[in-house]
Amino acid sequence: MNGFLLASHDPADHVLPHRFTEKLFTVPADWDLLIFKIPSTDFYFTNHLLMTLVAAAIMIWIFPKLGRRYAAMANRAPEERVPRGFTNLIESVMQFIREDVAKPVLGDKTDRFMPFLWTMFFYILINNLLGMIPLSSIVYFVSGTTLKHVGGTATGNIMITAGLAICSFAMIHFSGVKQIVIELQAGTYGHHHDDEGNGHHAAAHHGGTGMGAAVVQAPFLYLWNFAPHVFAPEKVDGIGPVLLWISDVVMWAILLLLEFIGAVIKPFALAIRLFANMVAGHIVLASILALIFLFKGSVSGNIGVGVIATLGCAALSLLELFVAFLQAYIFTFLTTLFISASVAPEH
């Protein structure tokens, strides 16, 4: 049955990458990186890359228009400044991301990261929604069956979601280093407060550090605080504290390795989660539709299966619409949590 199903229709066709051009370039072969090797890879311009460009073009078209509309509303009377229609919808979503996702964990640092988080959310969402539109079939019939595979689910491509995860990874750790630079310049590095407002000091308070010195020190301090120091004594005034420091460094090195593994797993999980959810929905949808072709030999069976498959696909499409928003939200929410952990003074 599975063979007959696949012979009648490929359920993965909508989420598979299809090449539009000849090979663009090749990454040099066989890079040895410690325990694994990266083989040579050929790069092509595919339908998924096209859809990412379409999503970017949509954002470049929509958001500057919204910005100009807000600038025009600023000069109107107060009662005329209330956004309406599509503008109100977008504002509501942006407000939700800021107030209910970012601000509870980022606090007074929220506005610094909102451009990145808003861009990430809407870019993923638009790609998810474009994947639900049968652009490939529409273009195929409009072009007289000459243009094929123009469309698809970009976020159903693991390389696309991996690229998004790498962007999150870079922002997470760059933000952590930048936060240390800011605190070193302000002379507040190593100081934070608990919920009661009591100060905790991880280092002596000194005057601000110059920009150049702060930039040089920050990566090393970020790495030093990347893993917890479980045995570090308050001060060194004898053989006991010295032994504690030695134990602390040994334990820190072990925990640092685990933290490095965790730092890699986090974006990997982001990429796999988004990719798997987008692929799964489309494959199930295509498989249900393929049942119609499986029972095409029987008129009564074909009609019954056709009705059931159509209703099932309609219900599943509504579920996919929900998943499109949900996965954009989850990706943004988890990225926000990881950024918050990196910019916290105590890491």
Secondary structure, DSSP 8 states (H G I E B T S, - for coil): -HHHHHHH--TTTTTS--B-SS--EEE-S-EEETTEEE--EEE--BHHHHHHHHHHHHHHHHHHHHHHHHHHHTTS-GGG----HHHHHHHHHHHHIIIIIIHHHHGGGHHHHHHHHHHHHHHHHHHHHHHHS-HHHHHHHHTTS--------GGGSHHHHHHHHHHHHHHHHHHHHHHHHHHHHHT-TTEEE-TT--EEESS-------HHHHHHHHHHHHHHTSS--SS--S---SHHHHHHHHHHHHHHHHHHHHHHHHHHHHHHHHHHHHHHHHHHHHHHHHHHHHHHHHTTT-HHHHHHHHHHHHHHHHHHHHHHHHHHHHHHHHHHHHHHHHHHHHHSTT-
